[in-house]
């Protein structure tokens, strides 16, 4: 994590009295299930962001995503669900996901391909 982003997350966590990464960790596990990764890629393709998400899956570097792109890729329902489950503000959730989601998807796809829907996933 860049020092700049770490500093921002640290300030947000201090201001809110919340561990942003910890609050999102459990929710990320659900998003990283094989069937959800496929849906994520499908939504990204529909939004014209498929190449960005494919970079997270591939063995090359991860193309970063903006909070707005994360909202588009995940969809409003998932974002609102994450906000409700974490109790964090939307901007905080989206900013944290913009940082954590590409690396988490990359970690779940070490071979550069999406896991099969029946496969177990590793802990992110």
N, C-alpha and C positions, 0 to 999 in steps of 0.2 A: 504494500500500500504506500502511495506517495506520502511524503511528510506533510505536504499541504493538505491532502484529503484526511490524513490521520488527525491533523490539528483541527480541522473543521468538525470531523466526527466527534473528537474529544470535547470540543466546545458545546456541540449540540447535546451530547450525552450529559455533560455537566449541567447545562442549563435545564434540561428536562429531568435530570435525575434518573436516566434510563440507559441501559446498555443497548444501544441500537443494534449492534451486531448480534447480541444474544437474543434480542426480541425478534429479530428476523430469521435467525438460524433455523428454528423449528419450522417456520413457514416456508423457508427455502427448500427444506427436505421434501415437502409435498410437491412443490413446483418441479423438483428434479426427478420425479418418478418417470420412467420411460414413456408412458402414454402422455404425460404432460409435456415432456420435451418435444414429442412429435407435434402436439397441438401448438406449442410455442413457436416452432418452426413454421407451421402452417399459417398461423396468425401473422408472423413476421413476413412471410411471402406475400400474403394478401395486402399488407401495408407497405410493400416495397422495401422492406428491411431484411429480407431473407439472407442476403449476402453478409450482413452484419452478424446475424445469429449463426450462420454457417461458419464464420470465422471463430466463434466461440467453441464450436464442435470440432473444427479441424485441428490439426497438430501445429499449425502456424500461430502467429500472434493473434490476440483478441482485439478486434476493432471496438473501440469504446462506444457506449450508447449514452445519450442524454436522458435525463429524467422523463422528458416528453416522449422520447422514443420507447422507453420502458413502459410507460403508460399505454402507448399504442400497441406494443407487442403483447403485453399481458391482458389488456382490455380493462375497462372500468370495473366490471364485476370482481375480478381477481384483486385489483388494486384496492377497492373499497373493502373487500374481505380482509386483506392484509392490514389495512388501517384499523378496522374493527378489532381484529385479533391481537394486534400489537399495542393498540392504544396510542400510537404515535401519529403526529400530523402527516398529512399527505406528502408535503414537500420533503420531510425527513425520510419517509418510507421510499419515495421514488429516487431521491438522491443516493440513499444507501443501496438500493437495488441496482442503480446504474453502476455502482462500483462492484458490488458483490456478485450479481447475477452472471456477468460474463465469465468470471473466474470459476464460479460454481459449476456452470454448464461445462466449461473446459475440463474441470476435474472429473466430472461425471462421464466424460467422453474421451478417455485417454488414448483410445485407438483412432480417434478422428472420425468416428461414426456414432450415430445414435444407438443406444442399447435397444434390444428387442423388448417389446411391451411386457413380456413375462419375466424379464430378468430382474435380479436384485440389484439395487444401487448401493454404492459405497457412501459412507458418511462424508458430507462436504465439510 
